[in-house]
């Protein structure tokens, strides 16, 4: 049986060894799930998260060992899933994220893995920003987004490979600051465009 959570936002600080599972969280003023400041060893799994004023699922400020998997996240004002401010050694996998400004967004975060997600109908399907480094983005399917993969002002040693980008509206891979992208590897990504009549 699924829990129904309305209005109440889930904000956690410094929590560890916790699983958040099978919830329906929607229409909050800012965030759906917001584990914060030093949260570690957490699983956020099989939730439906939508229609928030900022982010659907965000972990910010020194979070680590977070697994975000099997969630459906959509129609928040900011991002669907966000890795923020030194979130490290964490995973987003097997999520369905759609109808967001930024579907999956990584900023100032390092050594994370984003894979096997289905992302669609976003301005940026997957976005790396502001010194994000050593992240692995692979085997995602990104469909009908303005920018499939968007890279700006990142750190080094990010690996972006084996993603399938379907019908990008403007660009499949958009690099906004190539001077900062030292040591990043972008290869073996597939772009599929269907003619629209």
C-alpha positions in Angstrom: 0.0 0.0 0.0 1.4 3.4 -1.0 1.5 6.3 1.5 -0.1 9.5 0.4 1.7 12.6 1.5 0.3 16.0 0.5 1.4 19.5 1.5 4.1 18.0 3.8 7.6 18.3 2.4 10.2 15.7 3.6 13.3 17.6 4.8 16.0 15.6 6.6 19.3 16.8 8.0 22.2 14.5 8.9 20.1 11.3 8.6 21.7 7.9 7.9 20.7 4.4 7.1 17.1 5.3 6.0 14.9 4.1 3.2 12.1 6.4 1.8 9.9 4.2 -0.4 6.5 4.0 -2.1 5.3 7.5 -1.3 3.2 9.9 -3.5 4.5 13.4 -2.7 3.1 16.4 -4.7 2.2 20.1 -4.8 4.6 21.3 -2.1 5.7 25.0 -2.1 9.4 24.1 -2.6 10.7 20.5 -2.5 9.4 17.0 -2.6 12.2 15.2 -0.9 15.1 17.3 0.6 17.6 15.2 2.5 20.2 17.8 3.4 23.5 18.6 5.2 25.5 15.4 5.8 22.8 12.9 5.0 24.3 9.6 4.1 23.5 5.9 3.4 20.0 6.6 2.2 17.7 5.0 -0.4 15.0 7.0 -2.1 13.1 4.4 -4.1 9.8 3.8 -6.0 8.2 7.2 -5.1 6.0 9.4 -7.3 7.1 13.0 -6.9 5.5 15.9 -8.9 4.3 19.5 -9.1 6.7 21.2 -6.6 7.7 24.8 -6.5 11.4 24.0 -6.8 13.0 20.5 -6.9 11.3 17.1 -6.9 14.2 15.2 -5.2 17.4 17.1 -4.0 20.2 16.2 -1.7 22.4 19.2 -0.9 25.5 20.0 1.1 27.8 17.1 1.9 25.4 14.2 1.2 27.0 10.9 0.3 26.1 7.3 -0.5 22.6 8.2 -1.6 20.7 5.9 -4.0 17.8 7.4 -5.9 16.1 4.7 -7.9 12.9 3.7 -9.5 11.1 7.0 -9.0 8.8 8.9 -11.3 9.5 12.6 -11.0 7.8 15.3 -13.0 6.5 18.9 -13.3 8.5 20.7 -10.6 9.5 24.2 -11.3 13.3 23.7 -11.0 14.7 20.2 -11.4 13.5 16.7 -11.2 16.5 15.2 -9.4 19.4 17.3 -8.2 22.8 16.5 -6.9 23.9 19.7 -5.1 26.9 21.2 -3.3 29.3 18.3 -2.6 27.0 15.4 -3.0 29.4 12.5 -3.6 29.5 8.7 -4.2 25.8 8.6 -5.0 23.6 7.1 -7.7 20.5 8.0 -9.7 19.3 5.0 -11.7 16.2 3.5 -13.3 14.2 6.7 -12.7 11.6 8.2 -15.1 12.0 12.0 -15.0 10.0 14.1 -17.4 8.4 17.6 -18.0 11.0 19.5 -16.0 13.3 22.5 -16.7 16.3 20.3 -15.8 15.4 16.6 -15.5 18.6 15.4 -13.7 21.0 18.2 -12.6 24.4 17.9 -11.0 26.1 21.0 -9.6 29.3 21.2 -7.5 29.1 17.4 -6.9 31.6 14.6 -7.5 32.1 10.9 -8.1 28.4 10.2 -8.7 26.8 7.8 -11.2 23.7 8.5 -13.3 22.6 5.6 -15.4 19.6 3.7 -16.9 17.3 6.6 -16.5 14.5 7.6 -18.9 14.4 11.3 -19.3 12.0 13.2 -21.5 10.5 16.6 -22.4 12.9 18.8 -20.5 14.9 22.0 -21.3 18.0 20.1 -20.2 17.8 16.3 -20.1 20.9 15.8 -18.0 22.9 18.9 -16.9 26.4 19.1 -15.4 27.3 22.5 -14.0 29.7 24.5 -11.8 32.8 22.4 -11.0 31.0 19.0 -11.1 33.8 16.4 -11.5 34.5 12.7 -11.8 30.8 11.9 -12.5 29.8 9.0 -14.7 26.7 9.5 -17.0 25.9 6.4 -19.0 23.2 4.3 -20.6 20.5 6.9 -20.2 17.7 7.5 -22.7 17.0 11.2 -23.2 14.0 12.0 -25.4 12.3 15.2 -26.8 14.4 17.6 -24.7 15.7 21.0 -25.9 19.2 20.0 -24.9 19.9 16.3 -24.4 23.1 16.7 -22.3 24.1 20.2 -21.2 27.6 20.8 -19.8 28.7 24.2 -18.4 31.6 25.3 -16.3 32.4 21.8 -15.1 35.5 20.3 -13.4 37.5 17.5 -14.9 37.2 13.7 -15.5 33.5 13.5 -16.1 32.6 10.5 -18.3 29.6 10.8 -20.5 29.1 7.7 -22.7 26.6 5.2 -24.2 23.6 7.5 -23.8 20.8 7.5 -26.4 19.5 11.0 -27.2 16.2 10.9 -29.2 14.8 13.9 -31.1 16.8 16.7 -29.4 14.9 19.9 -30.1 18.1 22.1 -30.3 21.3 20.1 -29.5 22.0 16.6 -28.5 25.2 17.6 -26.5 25.6 21.2 -25.6 28.9 22.4 -24.1 28.7 26.0 -23.0 32.2 26.5 -21.7 34.7 24.3 -23.5 37.7 25.9 -21.8 36.8 24.4 -18.4 36.1 20.8 -19.7 39.7 19.5 -19.2 39.9 15.7 -19.0 36.2 15.1 -19.6 35.4 12.2 -21.9 32.3 12.3 -24.1 32.0 9.3 -26.4 29.8 6.5 -27.9 26.6 8.5 -27.4 23.9 7.8 -30.0 21.6 10.4 -31.5 18.3 9.3 -33.0 16.1 11.8 -34.9 12.8 10.9 -36.4 11.4 13.1 -39.1 8.2 14.8 -38.0 5.6 15.4 -40.7 
